[in-house]
Amino acid sequence: MARDSSNRLRDTHVPIFLLVGDTAATIGGLCLAFWIRYASPINRLGIEVPDADFRAYLPLLLLGATLLIGTFANLGLYDSRMALRRYQNFNLILKGAAFWFVAYLGVSLVLKFTPPISRLFVVVGFFCVVGILYLWRDLVYVILTSDSLRPQLQRRAALLGWNANASTLLAEISRDPAHPLRVSGIITLPGDAIPQGECHFGTVAELDQILRREPLDMLIATRVDLRRMELQQVVETCERSYVEWKIVPAAFDIFLSSLRLQTIGRTPVLGIEELRITKLFSRAAKRAMDIVGAIVGLILSAPLVALIAFLIKRESPEGPVFFKQLRVGASHRPFTLYKLRSMLPDAGQSDDRNQSTVRGDPRLLKIGTSLRQWNLDELPQFWNVLKGDMSLVGPRPERPYHVDQLSASIPHYLPRHLVRPGMTGWAQVNGLRGEGSIERRIQYDIYYIENWSLWLDVQVLLLTLVRWKNSAE
């Protein structure tokens, strides 16, 4: 008889606990917003509503809470697999609250309530609810990731096959002690070396006994070069033991979210469809945000750029204020990138093939160190964004020489040029800049291209503001 691999704490109790807690936090946030709107001094800023006593407003508060919790549920916030995903949870909270904000305002405009829903109340409610939910979820995360609870909430996985893919996946999961998955051991295939230092459950021939013996939730195949009959037996064995079956696809290393199964005649064909970021509407929306952001950036940064220009000329009067350099942009087209000069005037002649400037480089101006540390030398690139050479968010552009060198040595480097390069990017806000690992930076760039959305761009821009400081680039 197949074992019962269910986990009531993880799959039932924790989601219900989070649902009840979010509901209480949401109602509490809306009650706080009611007090701020109608009982605090901010009441004088809005239109006075004489009938807005709490008892009359309570049904509207409950309506708002129900709408918001329903949005969270629809986004998958109460899926048991989300319990240990701290930042993904907050991302869904922000996304759901933004939708709620628009929907709640829309309902208040279309339907006439008594008393009417105050638009100022909805604005205040948005910030109150998001703030309280963030504090509540942060506290819950600390509790759930404690040594006593975390192992019970993690899904236990085994890797089928031992190769470079398996090693990379294991390192990625092990890097985060609170990762929703925990690799319990390795099951080897014919030709695999037994991994040193890892728990070896046995071989694929012993899979049935292993799944009966080990309390696993998931089997992740990192090799699929088995004969058709053997692969079918592995899948059927997992099904009998109620173990999820996953594959690390070797044939598609990038753009996995765009894989679609289609039929040509009666033959199924798996392939990569058009990426969301390359679709017409997406490109138009992203370009509109770039134009607005570039105009605002140019206006706000103008006084600072003028001050920095004065300091540069005072320290190095013989050179220009702005530094121009050829970079490779979208569709592999070269463009001229602008920066505030942070080095001696002739530094470019000896810097042609260096990908990044090392710390303490003697060619750096005194002010240049601070400019690079705080990324202030990048401010003129708002002009590149306005011209259409760059985007606010995207992979950082490289010089032609480096593109040729890196594309020849690093797999999947060139797909970065499917989109406009950015002033900031997903790799940069995750600490991958300067002399860091190029391979990891490419992985983050590919992730951004594959999973792009306007909301992801907003997240990157917000993270850039709080992680503006740089090491050296």
VMD Tcl script that draws the C-alpha trace (Angstrom):
set ca {
  {0.00 0.00 0.00}
  {1.35 3.45 -0.87}
  {2.50 5.51 2.07}
  {0.69 8.70 3.13}
  {3.08 11.57 2.45}
  {0.67 14.31 3.56}
  {1.80 16.92 6.04}
  {-1.15 18.48 7.84}
  {0.91 21.21 9.49}
  {2.38 22.34 6.18}
  {-0.54 21.71 3.84}
  {-3.51 22.64 6.06}
  {-2.74 24.25 9.40}
  {-0.22 26.88 8.28}
  {-2.29 28.11 5.26}
  {-5.39 28.41 7.47}
  {-3.33 30.21 10.13}
  {-2.01 32.65 7.52}
  {-5.50 33.19 6.07}
  {-6.99 33.98 9.49}
  {-4.05 36.21 10.41}
  {-4.18 38.12 7.12}
  {-7.91 38.64 7.55}
  {-7.45 40.04 11.06}
  {-4.53 42.23 9.90}
  {-6.56 43.53 6.95}
  {-9.58 44.40 9.08}
  {-7.27 46.01 11.64}
  {-5.58 48.05 8.91}
  {-8.91 49.27 7.55}
  {-10.11 50.16 11.04}
  {-6.91 52.14 11.57}
  {-7.50 53.86 8.22}
  {-11.05 54.73 9.29}
  {-9.72 56.32 12.47}
  {-7.05 58.29 10.57}
  {-9.55 59.44 7.94}
  {-12.42 60.42 10.21}
  {-11.10 60.84 13.78}
  {-7.60 62.24 13.33}
  {-6.58 65.74 12.14}
  {-6.29 64.41 8.56}
  {-10.13 64.45 8.50}
  {-9.99 68.16 7.61}
  {-8.13 67.37 4.36}
  {-11.00 65.47 2.80}
  {-14.66 66.02 2.09}
  {-16.60 65.88 5.34}
  {-18.96 62.90 5.57}
  {-21.36 63.49 8.45}
  {-22.87 59.96 8.45}
  {-19.50 58.19 8.67}
  {-19.74 56.62 12.09}
  {-17.95 53.34 12.62}
  {-21.07 51.14 12.85}
  {-22.37 52.49 9.55}
  {-18.97 52.06 7.90}
  {-18.33 48.53 9.24}
  {-20.06 46.70 6.34}
  {-17.90 48.68 3.88}
  {-14.78 47.72 5.84}
  {-15.80 44.06 5.73}
  {-16.49 44.36 2.00}
  {-13.03 45.79 1.46}
  {-11.41 43.08 3.59}
  {-13.29 40.33 1.74}
  {-12.26 41.73 -1.63}
  {-8.60 41.95 -0.59}
  {-8.40 38.47 0.96}
  {-10.14 37.03 -2.09}
  {-7.53 38.71 -4.30}
  {-4.72 37.25 -2.19}
  {-6.24 33.78 -2.43}
  {-6.62 34.10 -6.20}
  {-2.92 35.05 -6.47}
  {-1.94 31.88 -4.61}
  {-0.77 33.54 -1.40}
  {-2.21 30.69 0.69}
  {-0.66 27.89 -1.28}
  {1.32 25.77 1.18}
  {4.37 26.06 -1.07}
  {4.47 29.81 -0.38}
  {4.80 29.56 3.41}
  {8.61 29.95 3.43}
  {8.89 32.35 0.48}
  {9.37 35.65 2.27}
  {9.94 38.06 -0.60}
  {7.53 36.33 -2.98}
  {4.82 36.66 -0.33}
  {5.42 40.38 0.08}
  {5.44 40.74 -3.70}
  {2.00 39.12 -3.89}
  {0.76 41.30 -1.03}
  {1.80 44.45 -2.90}
  {0.35 43.17 -6.17}
  {-2.94 42.16 -4.53}
  {-3.19 45.43 -2.60}
  {-2.61 47.44 -5.79}
  {-5.41 45.54 -7.55}
  {-7.63 45.97 -4.48}
  {-6.94 49.71 -4.45}
  {-8.15 50.10 -8.04}
  {-11.09 47.69 -7.65}
  {-12.29 49.20 -4.36}
  {-12.17 52.70 -5.80}
  {-13.98 51.45 -8.90}
  {-16.73 49.85 -6.86}
  {-17.15 53.05 -4.84}
  {-17.57 55.08 -8.04}
  {-19.97 52.70 -9.79}
  {-22.13 51.76 -6.81}
  {-23.58 54.35 -4.47}
  {-23.05 53.34 -0.85}
  {-24.48 54.97 2.24}
  {-22.29 56.34 3.68}
  {-20.14 56.84 0.57}
  {-16.66 55.30 0.42}
  {-14.12 58.07 0.83}
  {-11.31 58.00 -1.75}
  {-8.96 59.41 0.88}
  {-9.96 56.50 3.14}
  {-9.04 54.02 0.40}
  {-5.62 55.67 -0.07}
  {-4.91 55.64 3.66}
  {-6.29 52.10 3.90}
  {-3.88 50.89 1.24}
  {-0.83 52.04 3.21}
  {-2.20 50.92 6.57}
  {-3.11 47.44 5.35}
  {0.16 46.90 3.49}
  {2.18 48.13 6.48}
  {0.37 45.94 9.01}
  {0.45 42.90 6.71}
  {4.17 43.37 6.19}
  {4.84 43.48 9.95}
  {2.56 40.50 10.56}
  {4.06 38.39 7.78}
  {7.59 39.30 8.88}
  {6.83 38.07 12.39}
  {5.27 34.88 11.01}
  {8.30 34.26 8.81}
  {10.60 34.44 11.84}
  {8.40 31.89 13.62}
  {8.06 29.53 10.64}
  {11.79 29.51 9.94}
  {12.69 28.58 13.51}
  {14.68 25.37 13.93}
  {11.65 23.53 15.32}
  {9.16 24.42 12.57}
  {11.24 24.88 9.42}
  {12.04 21.17 8.81}
  {8.34 20.32 9.07}
  {7.41 22.92 6.44}
  {10.11 22.18 3.89}
  {9.36 19.74 1.09}
  {11.78 16.83 1.09}
  {13.30 16.11 -2.28}
  {15.75 13.64 -3.78}
  {17.83 14.19 -6.91}
  {17.75 11.48 -9.57}
  {21.13 11.51 -11.26}
  {24.38 13.22 -10.31}
  {25.93 15.69 -12.75}
  {26.65 19.40 -13.12}
  {22.92 20.22 -13.13}
  {22.42 18.29 -9.89}
  {25.41 19.95 -8.23}
  {24.20 23.43 -9.23}
  {20.65 22.77 -8.05}
  {21.86 21.36 -4.75}
  {24.10 24.39 -4.17}
  {21.23 26.76 -5.00}
  {18.87 25.07 -2.53}
  {21.52 24.72 0.20}
  {22.44 28.41 -0.06}
  {19.20 29.35 1.72}
  {18.56 27.44 4.98}
  {14.89 28.49 4.78}
  {14.39 27.29 1.20}
  {10.99 25.60 0.72}
  {12.84 22.50 -0.56}
  {15.34 20.37 1.32}
  {17.40 17.85 -0.64}
  {17.48 14.73 1.51}
  {19.68 12.61 -0.74}
  {20.81 11.44 -4.16}
  {19.61 8.51 -6.26}
  {22.21 7.60 -8.85}
  {21.73 6.45 -12.43}
  {24.00 4.10 -14.41}
  {27.32 5.82 -15.02}
  {27.00 8.26 -12.11}
  {29.80 8.63 -9.61}
  {28.61 8.40 -6.01}
  {28.65 11.99 -4.73}
  {31.12 12.64 -1.93}
  {29.67 14.14 1.22}
  {26.05 13.69 0.15}
  {23.50 11.15 1.36}
  {23.30 8.37 -1.24}
  {19.92 6.63 -1.10}
  {20.84 4.02 -3.70}
  {20.43 3.44 -7.42}
  {17.43 3.91 -9.70}
  {16.93 0.14 -9.68}
  {16.08 0.44 -5.98}
  {13.70 3.37 -6.45}
  {10.58 1.54 -5.26}
  {12.24 0.49 -1.98}
  {13.75 3.97 -1.52}
  {10.38 5.71 -1.88}
  {8.81 3.28 0.58}
  {11.64 3.85 3.04}
  {12.27 7.59 2.73}
  {9.56 10.21 3.45}
  {10.02 12.13 0.19}
  {7.68 14.66 -1.36}
  {9.49 15.20 -4.65}
  {11.89 13.48 -7.04}
  {13.86 15.80 -9.32}
  {15.47 14.15 -12.35}
  {18.66 15.89 -13.43}
  {19.27 13.33 -16.18}
  {16.70 11.88 -18.54}
  {18.94 9.74 -20.74}
  {17.12 6.56 -19.71}
  {15.41 4.24 -22.10}
  {11.74 4.97 -22.62}
  {10.63 1.92 -20.64}
  {12.93 2.77 -17.71}
  {11.73 6.36 -17.61}
  {8.13 5.21 -17.64}
  {8.84 2.89 -14.70}
  {10.35 5.78 -12.72}
  {7.25 7.92 -13.32}
  {4.87 5.10 -12.38}
  {6.85 4.36 -9.21}
  {6.54 8.03 -8.17}
  {2.82 7.98 -8.87}
  {2.29 4.90 -6.70}
  {4.12 6.59 -3.82}
  {2.42 9.99 -4.31}
  {5.78 11.63 -4.95}
  {5.92 14.66 -7.25}
  {8.01 14.17 -10.39}
  {10.11 17.04 -11.72}
  {12.70 17.33 -14.49}
  {15.64 19.69 -14.91}
  {15.40 20.16 -18.70}
  {18.77 19.76 -20.36}
  {17.58 20.77 -23.84}
  {16.08 24.11 -22.71}
  {18.45 25.95 -20.38}
  {16.75 29.34 -20.86}
  {13.27 30.84 -21.31}
  {11.57 27.87 -19.64}
  {8.45 29.88 -18.77}
  {7.81 30.38 -22.49}
  {7.83 26.69 -23.33}
  {4.50 25.71 -24.88}
  {3.17 22.43 -26.16}
  {1.60 22.79 -29.58}
  {0.50 20.37 -32.25}
  {1.63 20.29 -35.86}
  {-0.97 18.09 -37.47}
  {-1.33 15.41 -34.83}
  {2.26 15.59 -33.61}
  {2.93 17.38 -30.28}
  {5.82 19.85 -30.46}
  {7.45 21.56 -27.48}
  {9.08 24.91 -28.15}
  {9.67 28.49 -27.01}
  {6.96 30.99 -27.84}
  {7.24 34.76 -27.97}
  {8.49 36.24 -24.72}
  {6.17 38.61 -22.87}
  {8.78 41.37 -22.92}
  {9.00 41.27 -26.73}
  {5.25 41.58 -27.36}
  {3.98 44.83 -28.85}
  {1.85 45.95 -25.91}
  {4.59 45.08 -23.42}
  {7.19 47.01 -25.40}
  {4.86 50.01 -25.63}
  {4.10 49.97 -21.90}
  {7.76 49.58 -20.96}
  {8.78 52.37 -23.34}
  {6.12 54.70 -21.91}
  {7.43 54.08 -18.39}
  {10.99 54.69 -19.64}
  {10.07 58.04 -21.19}
  {8.29 59.27 -18.08}
  {11.06 57.99 -15.81}
  {13.81 59.49 -17.97}
  {12.17 62.94 -18.03}
  {11.65 62.90 -14.26}
  {15.19 61.59 -13.74}
  {16.75 64.28 -15.91}
  {14.84 67.06 -14.14}
  {15.53 65.81 -10.61}
  {19.19 64.98 -11.25}
  {20.06 68.21 -13.11}
  {21.16 70.22 -9.99}
  {23.25 67.27 -8.75}
  {24.84 66.75 -12.18}
  {25.74 70.45 -12.31}
  {27.39 70.26 -8.88}
  {29.33 67.10 -9.80}
  {30.42 68.70 -13.10}
  {31.86 71.64 -11.15}
  {33.76 69.29 -8.81}
  {35.12 67.26 -11.74}
  {36.39 70.35 -13.55}
  {37.94 71.70 -10.37}
  {39.90 68.48 -9.80}
  {40.65 67.71 -13.46}
  {40.20 70.88 -15.56}
  {41.88 69.52 -18.69}
  {39.30 66.80 -19.39}
  {35.61 66.80 -20.34}
  {32.83 66.45 -17.78}
  {31.04 63.67 -19.64}
  {32.61 60.39 -20.67}
  {31.39 58.63 -23.84}
  {31.87 54.95 -24.57}
  {30.59 52.53 -27.23}
  {28.31 49.81 -25.86}
  {26.19 47.06 -27.43}
  {22.44 47.45 -27.13}
  {19.25 45.69 -28.22}
  {19.47 43.60 -31.39}
  {23.27 43.87 -31.09}
  {23.22 47.51 -32.22}
  {26.06 49.69 -30.88}
  {25.26 52.99 -29.18}
  {27.09 55.73 -27.30}
  {26.71 55.51 -23.54}
  {27.17 58.63 -21.41}
  {28.67 58.86 -17.94}
  {30.09 61.54 -15.71}
  {33.87 61.25 -15.98}
  {35.35 59.61 -12.89}
  {38.92 58.97 -14.13}
  {41.84 60.84 -15.61}
  {41.26 62.08 -19.19}
  {43.54 59.47 -20.82}
  {42.27 56.52 -18.74}
  {40.23 55.16 -21.65}
  {43.37 54.41 -23.65}
  {44.55 51.92 -21.03}
  {41.08 50.70 -20.08}
  {39.88 49.39 -23.43}
  {39.89 45.72 -22.47}
  {39.29 45.86 -18.73}
  {35.73 44.89 -17.98}
  {35.59 46.69 -14.63}
  {37.75 49.08 -12.66}
  {39.44 47.56 -9.63}
  {39.34 49.25 -6.26}
  {42.11 51.75 -5.65}
  {42.83 52.24 -9.36}
  {45.34 55.15 -9.50}
  {43.55 56.59 -12.55}
  {40.43 57.34 -10.51}
  {39.79 60.94 -9.53}
  {39.23 61.60 -5.85}
  {35.62 62.42 -6.56}
  {35.50 59.45 -8.96}
  {35.63 56.96 -6.11}
  {32.50 58.46 -4.55}
  {30.77 58.73 -7.92}
  {31.25 55.04 -8.60}
  {30.52 53.99 -5.04}
  {27.11 55.67 -5.21}
  {26.57 55.11 -8.97}
  {26.25 58.86 -9.51}
  {28.39 58.62 -12.66}
  {25.43 56.80 -14.26}
  {23.02 59.77 -14.01}
  {23.59 60.99 -17.62}
  {22.19 57.68 -18.83}
  {18.71 59.08 -18.31}
  {19.49 60.76 -21.64}
  {20.28 57.34 -23.17}
  {16.92 56.12 -21.88}
  {15.06 59.09 -23.34}
  {16.77 58.56 -26.72}
  {15.70 54.90 -26.74}
  {19.18 53.38 -26.54}
  {18.52 52.08 -23.04}
  {15.72 51.29 -20.62}
  {15.40 52.16 -16.95}
  {15.63 48.42 -16.17}
  {17.43 45.73 -18.13}
  {20.76 43.91 -18.43}
  {23.75 46.23 -18.11}
  {25.38 46.94 -21.51}
  {28.93 45.83 -22.31}
  {31.55 47.07 -24.74}
  {31.81 45.31 -28.14}
  {35.13 43.65 -27.30}
  {33.73 42.14 -24.11}
  {30.55 41.00 -25.85}
  {32.64 39.06 -28.38}
  {34.80 37.52 -25.67}
  {31.99 36.65 -23.25}
  {29.64 35.28 -25.92}
  {32.38 32.86 -27.00}
  {33.00 31.55 -23.48}
  {29.68 31.83 -21.61}
  {26.59 29.90 -22.77}
  {23.41 31.93 -23.36}
  {25.18 35.28 -23.17}
  {23.80 36.79 -26.38}
  {20.06 36.51 -25.50}
  {20.66 39.49 -23.18}
  {20.53 41.60 -26.33}
  {16.91 40.68 -27.06}
  {15.96 43.72 -24.96}
  {17.28 47.22 -24.35}
  {20.05 47.40 -21.76}
  {19.17 49.11 -18.51}
  {20.49 51.73 -16.11}
  {19.84 49.18 -13.40}
  {18.85 45.53 -13.50}
  {17.76 42.45 -11.61}
  {21.37 41.27 -11.34}
  {22.55 44.60 -9.95}
  {19.93 44.85 -7.17}
  {20.91 41.30 -6.17}
  {24.51 42.38 -5.63}
  {25.98 41.14 -8.92}
  {28.02 44.06 -10.16}
  {31.64 45.07 -10.53}
  {34.06 42.16 -10.39}
  {31.44 39.57 -9.41}
  {30.65 36.34 -11.22}
  {29.74 37.03 -14.85}
  {28.02 33.63 -15.14}
  {25.68 34.37 -12.24}
  {25.00 37.84 -13.61}
  {23.95 36.29 -16.93}
  {21.62 33.90 -15.09}
  {19.90 36.81 -13.37}
  {19.65 38.73 -16.65}
  {18.03 35.73 -18.35}
  {15.64 35.36 -15.41}
  {14.63 39.01 -15.81}
  {14.01 38.68 -19.56}
  {12.02 35.48 -19.09}
  {9.90 36.72 -16.18}
  {9.53 40.37 -17.15}
  {6.53 42.41 -16.09}
  {5.96 46.08 -15.38}
  {5.62 45.11 -11.75}
  {9.08 43.48 -11.82}
  {10.48 46.72 -13.27}
  {8.87 48.67 -10.43}
  {10.40 46.27 -7.89}
  {13.87 46.66 -9.42}
  {13.58 50.46 -9.39}
  {12.46 50.47 -5.74}
  {15.28 48.09 -4.76}
  {17.74 50.29 -6.64}
  {16.79 53.23 -4.43}
  {17.58 51.28 -1.26}
  {20.63 49.51 -2.73}
  {22.06 52.47 -4.60}
  {25.50 52.10 -3.11}
  {27.98 50.11 -5.20}
  {31.29 48.48 -4.47}
  {33.18 49.35 -7.63}
  {32.29 49.07 -11.28}
}
mol new
graphics top color blue
foreach p $ca { graphics top sphere $p radius 0.5 }
foreach p [lrange $ca 0 end-1] q [lrange $ca 1 end] { graphics top cylinder $p $q radius 0.2 }
display resetview
